[in-house]
Amino acid sequence: MKKEIHPEYQDVEITCICGNKIETRSTKEKIQVEICSKCHPFFTGKQKLVDTAGRIDRFRRKYGDYRKKNTEEKKDKSS
């Protein structure tokens, strides 16, 4: 390997919002995550509220209510 072209690889602590800390190695100095294996619903078996309402509202604002369009099209075709 060529010298002085690779980033420095160092010990790092990953910190989750829940307070869990994981030791690993990385080129970054500090890593912060929102969901880790200690609090993720897949690993814990418990449901955790994740903000998806904003995504749905954004989709409906952007594309409108697709159900209304489909029912109107069906009515037009049956007439």
MIVODO-868949 format. One record per residue (C-alpha): residue number from 1; residue in three letters; chain; z, x, y. Coordinates in Angstrom, 2 decimals. Each point is the difference from the previous one (the first is absolute). Example, Ala and Ser with C-alpha at 12.3 -4.5 7.8 and 13.67 -1.06 7.14 Angstrom:
2
PT rogu fimar lumpa       w       u       v
PT    1   Ala     A    7.80   12.30   -4.50
PT    2   Ser     A   -0.66    1.37    3.44
END
This chain:
79
PT rogu fimar lumpa       w       u       v
PT    1   Met     A    0.00    0.00    0.00
PT    2   Lys     A   -0.70    1.12    3.50
PT    3   Lys     A    3.06    0.74    2.09
PT    4   Glu     A    0.89   -1.89    3.19
PT    5   Ile     A   -2.43   -2.91   -0.51
PT    6   His     A    2.27   -2.31   -2.01
PT    7   Pro     A    2.75   -2.14    1.56
PT    8   Glu     A    3.57    0.90   -0.81
PT    9   Tyr     A    1.37   -1.89   -3.02
PT   10   Gln     A    3.70   -0.78    0.47
PT   11   Asp     A    2.89   -2.08   -1.33
PT   12   Val     A    0.03   -3.45    1.65
PT   13   Glu     A    2.22   -3.06   -0.11
PT   14   Ile     A   -1.74   -3.41   -0.16
PT   15   Thr     A    2.10   -2.65    1.76
PT   16   Cys     A   -0.38   -3.74   -0.64
PT   17   Ile     A    1.09   -2.79    2.34
PT   18   Cys     A    2.52   -1.12   -2.66
PT   19   Gly     A    1.74    3.39    0.28
PT   20   Asn     A   -1.27    1.54   -3.24
PT   21   Lys     A   -0.87    3.70    0.23
PT   22   Ile     A   -2.34    1.85   -2.35
PT   23   Glu     A   -0.43    3.78   -0.17
PT   24   Thr     A   -3.54    1.32   -0.45
PT   25   Arg     A   -2.40    2.63    1.32
PT   26   Ser     A   -2.70   -0.56    2.59
PT   27   Thr     A   -1.90    1.53    2.88
PT   28   Lys     A    1.59   -2.53    2.38
PT   29   Glu     A    3.43    0.62    1.48
PT   30   Lys     A    1.34   -3.55   -0.23
PT   31   Ile     A   -1.20   -3.11   -1.89
PT   32   Gln     A    1.25   -3.53    0.69
PT   33   Val     A   -1.05   -3.03   -2.11
PT   34   Glu     A    0.63   -3.75    0.24
PT   35   Ile     A    0.29   -0.75   -3.72
PT   36   Cys     A    1.08    2.37   -2.77
PT   37   Ser     A    0.54   -0.32   -3.76
PT   38   Lys     A    3.65   -0.94    0.59
PT   39   Cys     A   -0.78   -3.06    2.15
PT   40   His     A   -3.58   -0.95   -1.09
PT   41   Pro     A   -0.11   -3.44   -1.70
PT   42   Phe     A   -2.13    1.33   -2.89
PT   43   Phe     A    2.74    2.43   -1.05
PT   44   Thr     A    3.07   -2.07    0.92
PT   45   Gly     A   -1.15   -3.40   -1.28
PT   46   Lys     A    1.26   -1.61    3.22
PT   47   Gln     A   -2.22   -1.63    2.57
PT   48   Lys     A    0.05    1.60    3.42
PT   49   Leu     A   -1.43   -1.68    3.08
PT   50   Val     A   -3.01    1.92    1.28
PT   51   Asp     A   -1.78   -1.14    3.15
PT   52   Thr     A   -3.26   -1.54   -1.21
PT   53   Ala     A    0.05   -2.98    2.36
PT   54   Gly     A   -1.49    2.11    2.76
PT   55   Arg     A   -2.94    0.94   -2.22
PT   56   Ile     A   -0.70   -3.61   -0.93
PT   57   Asp     A    0.18   -1.20    3.60
PT   58   Arg     A   -2.28    2.82    1.11
PT   59   Phe     A   -2.53   -0.91   -2.73
PT   60   Arg     A    0.03   -3.68    0.98
PT   61   Arg     A   -0.44    0.83    3.68
PT   62   Lys     A   -2.91    2.30   -0.80
PT   63   Tyr     A   -1.82   -2.15   -2.58
PT   64   Gly     A    1.42   -3.46    0.66
PT   65   Asp     A    1.13   -2.39   -2.71
PT   66   Tyr     A   -2.59    0.41   -2.74
PT   67   Arg     A    1.22   -3.11   -1.86
PT   68   Lys     A   -1.11   -2.29    2.81
PT   69   Lys     A   -3.48    1.51    0.00
PT   70   Asn     A   -0.40   -0.41   -3.78
PT   71   Thr     A    1.03   -3.68    0.05
PT   72   Glu     A   -2.35   -0.70    2.93
PT   73   Glu     A   -2.89    1.66   -1.86
PT   74   Lys     A    0.68   -2.07   -3.12
PT   75   Lys     A    0.04   -3.21    2.05
PT   76   Asp     A   -3.33    0.94    1.62
PT   77   Lys     A   -1.61    0.72   -3.39
PT   78   Ser     A    1.24   -3.25   -1.58
PT   79   Ser     A   -1.38   -2.11    2.89
END
